[in-house]
Amino acid sequence: MSGSLRVIGAWCAVLVVSALAAPAAGASTQPVELAAPYEYLGWGNPQPPASVLSETGIHDLTLAFVLSHGNCDPRWDGSRPLLGGPDQAAIIALRAAGGDVAVSFGGWSGRKLGGACRSAAALAGAYQKVIDAYSLEAIDIDIEHTEFTSSRTRARVLAALKLIGAANPGLEISITMPGGEEGPEATGRTLIAEAAAIAFAPSVWTVMPFDFGAPRTDMGDASVRALEGTAAVLAAAYHLSTAAAYERIGVSSMNGHTDEASELVEPADFQRILAFAEAHHLGRVSFWAVNRDRPCEGLKPSGEACDGIVQTPFAFTDLLAAYHG
């Protein structure tokens, strides 16, 4: 661990002992990120994370997003503090309910730490500050927009994650990225090749198979094709068998209406994805987002509060709870 990481780690460790409960004793031994849907506390009317656990069979959640407050300062949505605010309270309550949390960095909107931090060491320090603040066992880097398209920023993110992996043995690291109908597109394939070139392999590469652009009505089958393509790319980059590659990939779908008018992920589509994941032992299955996992009044889809389909509350969350790899 670098000197800057040691300083940050020691400073945050004191805060953790006094301010944050550790993961609950007797918690599930399965990876935190294996079946942890996203919940975004920054908009809409999000369900209290602890109540999501009590009302469904899910055990873990991925809370999003940590962004830059300015320079290399990590905050929730780039504004809410790591400690002493509603996000810390939510994590404490979630763990008290017997669950655990993965924290996601990035997303589409807002200022990304990958661009705000000027070196890999500084970016690793920002990631470490969040890891230490919550005694995390899992993080997710949702690499999109400028972090994804800038070669310099991609290189910084990968180098920082390699440092973080070395400094935190056993930490689950997911890299989540956009995907096309046949798997990672050009930038995604380049990202995987760049990671392999520096001998860095995250716990899992997660593809988001939606927002394809062209009209698409078979989202279950389209997602499966995207996963098949992702496994092939990963197998080639890391010299893995196809079976081993599947165990190192993941999928993050979008429940209900996506951002494309022609795309609709029904529970039956999600079941198709889950069946494929179970057959191939995928390392992660998730979706965006728990906030939307409920019907809308008048079936009018809302990006913030509901998914616009006929469903029972938490239909997707309950399906995902049955996934154990």
C-alpha positions, 0 to 999 in steps of 0.5 A, spaced: 500 500 500 502 506 498 504 512 503 497 516 501 493 509 502 496 508 509 494 515 511 487 515 508 486 508 511 488 509 518 484 516 518 478 512 516 479 506 520 478 511 527 472 513 524 469 506 522 470 504 529 466 509 532 461 511 527 459 505 523 457 498 524 461 492 521 457 487 517 453 483 521 455 476 524 453 470 521 452 474 514 451 470 507 458 467 505 456 468 498 459 474 494 456 481 496 456 483 489 453 476 486 446 478 487 445 485 489 441 490 485 442 497 484 438 502 489 440 510 488 438 514 494 439 520 490 432 521 486 425 519 486 422 516 492 427 510 494 425 505 499 429 504 505 434 499 504 433 495 510 426 495 508 428 492 501 431 486 505 425 485 510 420 485 504 424 481 499 428 475 499 434 479 497 440 479 501 445 485 499 444 491 495 449 496 490 448 503 492 450 508 487 453 513 486 460 516 489 462 521 484 467 527 485 465 533 490 471 537 486 478 535 485 479 528 488 474 528 494 469 522 493 462 524 495 455 521 494 452 524 488 458 529 488 455 532 494 453 528 500 458 526 505 460 519 506 460 519 514 454 522 518 449 523 512 443 519 510 447 514 506 451 512 512 445 511 516 442 507 510 448 502 510 448 501 518 441 499 517 442 495 512 447 491 515 443 491 522 438 487 518 443 482 516 445 484 509 451 488 506 452 493 501 457 494 495 458 501 493 458 503 486 462 509 483 461 513 477 455 512 472 452 516 466 451 523 470 456 527 474 463 528 475 467 522 475 473 521 480 477 518 474 477 524 471 477 529 477 483 525 480 490 526 476 494 520 478 492 513 479 495 513 486 490 519 487 484 515 484 486 509 488 486 514 495 479 516 493 477 509 492 480 507 499 477 512 503 470 510 501 472 502 502 475 504 509 469 509 511 464 503 510 469 497 511 467 495 504 467 488 502 465 489 495 465 495 490 463 497 483 466 501 478 460 503 473 464 506 467 461 510 463 461 516 459 467 520 459 471 515 464 469 510 458 471 514 452 477 517 454 483 513 453 487 516 459 482 516 464 481 509 462 488 507 464 488 511 470 482 507 473 485 500 471 491 502 474 488 505 480 484 498 481 490 494 480 493 498 486 486 497 490 486 490 489 493 489 491 492 493 498 485 490 499 486 482 498 479 479 498 475 485 496 470 484 490 471 489 484 466 489 479 467 493 472 460 495 469 460 497 462 455 498 456 454 493 452 452 491 445 447 486 442 454 481 441 457 483 447 462 489 449 463 494 443 469 497 441 471 501 447 469 495 451 473 490 448 479 495 448 478 496 456 478 489 457 485 488 453 488 494 457 486 491 463 489 484 461 495 488 458 497 490 465 495 484 469 489 486 472 483 482 472 477 484 476 472 479 480 467 480 475 466 484 468 459 486 468 455 488 461 449 492 461 445 489 455 440 495 454 439 501 450 442 498 444 439 503 439 436 499 434 429 497 435 429 490 440 423 486 442 426 480 445 430 483 451 431 476 454 435 473 448 438 479 446 441 479 453 443 472 452 447 474 446 451 479 449 453 475 455 455 470 450 459 475 446 462 478 453 465 471 455 468 470 448 472 476 449 474 475 456 476 468 454 481 471 449 483 476 453 485 472 459 486 466 455 481 462 459 476 457 458 469 459 456 467 456 462 472 460 466 470 466 462 463 465 464 464 465 471 468 472 471 462 475 467 456 479 470 450 482 467 446 488 469 439 489 466 434 494 466 427 492 469 421 494 465 422 500 460 429 502 458 431 509 455 429 506 448 422 506 446 422 499 443 426 496 449 422 492 455 424 488 460 419 484 462 419 479 468 419 473 463 426 476 460 429 477 467 427 470 468 431 468 461 437 472 463 437 468 470 436 461 467 442 463 463 446 465 469 445 459 473 447 454 467 453 458 466 455 460 473 455 467 472 459 471 477 454 477 478 447 478 476 444 485 478 439 490 475 437 498 475 434 499 479 430 497 486 427 504 485 423 502 479 421 495 481 414 497 482 408 499 478 407 506 476 400 509 477 397 509 470 402 505 467 406 511 465 414 509 466 418 514 470 425 513 470 426 515 478 420 511 481 417 506 477 418 501 471 412 502 467 409 495 466 404 491 470 408 487 476 407 486 483 412 490 487 419 488 488 418 482 482 425 483 479 428 483 486 424 477 488 427 473 482 434 475 483 434 473 490 433 466 488 440 467 484 446 464 488 451 462 482 
